[in-house]
Amino acid sequence: MLLREEIEQRERYTLSKLAVLSAESKGRVFPEEQDAVRTCFQRDRDRIIHSKALRRLMHKTQVFLSPEGDHFRTRLTHTLEVSQIARTIARALCLNEDLTEAIAMGHDLGHTPFGHNGEAYLNDIHPGGFSHNKQSLRVVDVIERGPSGRTLNLTMEVRDGILNHSGPDKPFTLEGQIVRLSDRIAYINHDIDDALRAGVIREEDLPQDCLEVLGRSHGERINYLVTDAINCSDEMTEIKQSQEAFEAMDALRNWMFGNVYKSPHVKQEKELRRIKTLIETLYQYYHERPQELPRENLDLLEQDGIDEVVKDYIAGMTDRYAIKLYTDLFVPTGWKLDD
């Protein structure tokens, strides 16, 4: 039987001197007894996997709003792809794969319904603004609670990686930096795949100079970017890309913003207005009627205030739940005779 102490000892001999060792974690906000079998980062990963917030990602939009079809990405499938890419890089660099996986699984827990559009509209109306990475940290620190009633109480390394997977600041661990890069590698490439499937773009539309560097197929591009990151980051104190890979990926990302992310075929003005109305109306409704919030949100009202609690409730909704709730509250159903 392989116990935690044996895993920690094995890490000392097998991982890079630049890796974060489980036995040397900076610890948790609230100290806990160690588990007999799992390391602290394995426990963090498991807590995230069993969370309600992760399950809800299955019904949260990635790019396409309420897409028809089983093969389009959601926030959950995106999370799994980021985790796979990040674990491959971490394993090759002899860094802590468990820490990397925990950060990857938790990095998008705070995403709103309706993708980045939902985030933008919530940012406009919520005092102090809204960012999904800060909300992801709030989910694991405050909102999400296990059967015991306590928060997830994750380690400092995982919390830092979640908070800084996007935005101006880099994670302080190499494992967190891997997730930051893997997130970008994943979404650029799988969004191309979804846009091709949806007929928004064609293969020949893609910038050919980028494809000559990165590869012409989905698998070739990911393999190139993963291999490049491994080769450029080996024995380095930061996760890096070659200049050629960075410039080609950045150019492809910019092209995607102009031709997919902001395309009128993807972001139809009529649908965006509906989403904006839905989020603003629900926010105002619960701001005026906090007593109608679920008990788990009401419990935080005195501690955090009405703005924060309503924002939490809206951000936690799935696309389909938000639509159903709006419909139930504001769309008349008509009178009918009882049986």
Secondary structure, 3 states (H helix, E strand, C coil): CCCHHHHHHHHHHHCCCCCCCHHHCCCECCCCCCCCCCCHHHHHHHHHHCCHHHHHHHHCECCCCCCCCCCCCEHHHHHHHHHHHHHHHHHHCCCCHHHHHHHHHHCCCCCCCCHHHHHHHHHHHCCCCCCHHHHHHHHHHHHCECCCCCECCCEHHHHHHHHCCCCCCCCCCHHHHHHHHHHHHHHHHHHHHHHHHHCCCCHHHCCHHHHHHHCCCHHHHHHHHHHHHHHHHCCCCCCCCCHHHHHHHHHHHHHHHHHHHCCCCCCCHHHHHHHHHHHHHHHHHHHHCHHHCCHHHHCCHHHHCHHHHHHHHHHHCCHHHHHHHHHHHHCCCCCCCCC
